[in-house]
Amino acid sequence: MFDVVVLASGRGSNFAALIAAQHRGELPIRIRALLSDKRTAPALLLAENAGVEAVALAPREFADRASFDRTLFARAAEFAPDLIVLAGYMRVIDSAVIEAWRGKVINIHPSLLPKYPGLHTHARALEAGDAVHGASVHFVTAELDGGPVISQVELPVLAGDTPELLAERLLHLEHQLLVATVGVIARGRVTLRARAVQYDGHALVKPLRLEDIQQGASTLAGT
């Protein structure tokens, strides 16, 4: 079984999507734990209700960011994860800590990377007059939202869109993208070598598209 640990800072909707997909038998994974940097994060309650171990650590109780990150990832290591998923985890991780987990940590980000790393992505897309917005899943490296992109999903920007409306319309697609991407990683089809994302042993020229992953779902289910 492919073991997964999830990190989340907030409501945990992407975590909930992974749990639901696991329970439906769509993912060959076992979610071992939910770790959070917020003791009041709603994601913790979601984990408890799903029978998943929930762990919260408070950054203010540590001397600095690096010591917090080392402790958090040491706790994650106790579950021997094959993959760590950042699902709405809102902290930048110490570069030395993340390097030790290279190729085993992914993040979902609400923009078509390399556009709009960081925060306020929906507002920035609207301010730029973009016709298309979207979300990306990427391997995590020391560079903020700068790791190699695995997959993306696009969403047209509509007249009258606000950051809130755009975020609401994108969220369901984010859930689908994360579930699909975790699926291809768990089945061994996606790996990271150096800075190149490998798909079925070949370097990706461009990110996988959600619809392409989903169209291959029936084939993947038998692997």
Sequence and secondary structure as in RCSB ss.txt:
>XXXX:A:sequence
MFDVVVLASGRGSNFAALIAAQHRGELPIRIRALLSDKRTAPALLLAENAGVEAVALAPREFADRASFDRTLFAR
AAEFAPDLIVLAGYMRVIDSAVIEAWRGKVINIHPSLLPKYPGLHTHARALEAGDAVHGASVHFVTAELDGGPVI
SQVELPVLAGDTPELLAERLLHLEHQLLVATVGVIARGRVTLRARAVQYDGHALVKPLRLEDIQQGASTLAGT
>XXXX:A:secstr
 EEEEEE SS  HHHHHHHHHHHTT S EEEEEEEES TT HHHHHHHHTT EEEE  GGGSSSHHHHHHHHHHH
HHTT  SEEEESS  S   HHHHHTTTTSEEEEESS TTS  SS HHHHHHHTT SEEEEEEEE  SSTT S EE
EEEEEE  TT  HHHHHHHHHHHHHHHHHHHHHHHHTT EEEETTEEEETTEE SS EEHHHHHHTHHHHHT 
